[in-house]
């Protein structure tokens, strides 16, 4: 089942933001995230806010694009009333769920509303996630014609028994087809992989790496499987039906992936992400890691503007009801203190190749840097230049790096 919403203060019905969010906004990029909460089946490892047809409670996918358009119009009004400067959208990301379960024209329609409300900056990055079995060549051409620039395919694995454990519905043979169709349409291609699935060997993982590289993507994400409470896979592990993940094997898989990606010309730029060039990094995801502003539309979607974070009601039925009533779908929100924003910055920027400026830390916190370098967790040359960048070992022990920087 989807995880619960975090706790927070009640959000106002009009979603009004305090004027403080406009401070420094000229220096921040603005993006839009659209959450599409539909899935054909629920994968056993997933606790995202997604719903199969039987879980929708009478709401219709056919009405969804109009509901999102309504929220985006609300977003434009809220940002203007808060005194934020006019900013064109630099990145758009349609995530889920499976956005491509909706007709391509619906995705184009929602992108059109974003363009009409704020405008798209020159060279804007526009991405959608897709399952390999949810698109064909015509669908991808329609997206490209509408202004999409990038598609991220949930490949996860090239090994049938691993895909079966993850409850994925596509076959390995489908991935080379869809990635070629996307390239033919002029779209950049990213593939997502998951490693550490119960029963997956190092040889299985190497097979998936080889298959992903053979598709010649522009970008690869590789995530360690996390067993979330309340998921089917967590229950299977609890009952002893499948083995629990092996952390040592996870580390071996990560090191293998990093080495193989590097041999193929990819460079890491965030712990779980590699690109062929700086131009093919996911700029939208980088905006999350560097504290930019974004409006997130859809059930359960989380927005952030100028240190205020809010999240929408979870269920598509509750979201549809709010839209029908003409009120904001925001459920709760929080205003981050300067201390919380600083701690978040340390947590996130020590995950990226550009690193964290050392002067963000206090004098006491900087005392931990020499030992982190000596322990092989931070890059010494980068530290001399004033930036804290994790080594390969530091990426594997990212939580340890942050804990020690913060005096733990």
Buried (B, 14 or more C-beta within 10 A) or exposed (E): EBBEBEEBEEBBEBBEBEEEBBEEBEEBBBBBBBBBBBBBEBBBBBBBBBBEEEBBEEBEBEEBBBBBBBBBEBBBEBBEEBBBEEBEBBBBBBBBBBBBBBBBBBBBBBBBBBBEBBEBBEEBBBBBBBBBBBBEBEBBBBBBEBBBBBBBBBBBBBBEEBBEBBBBBBEBEBBBBBBBBBBEBEBBBBBBBBBBBBEBEEEBBBBBBEBBBEBEBBBBBBBBBEBBEEBBBBEBBEEEEBEEBEEEBBBBBBBBBBEBBEEBEBBBBBBBBBBBEEEBBBBBBBBBBBBBBBBBBBBBBBBBBBBBBBBBBBBBBBBBBBBEEEBBBBBBBBBBEEEEEBBBBBBBBBBBBBBBEBEBBEEEBBEBBEEBBEBBBBBBEBBEEEBBBBBBBBBBBBEBBBEBBBEE
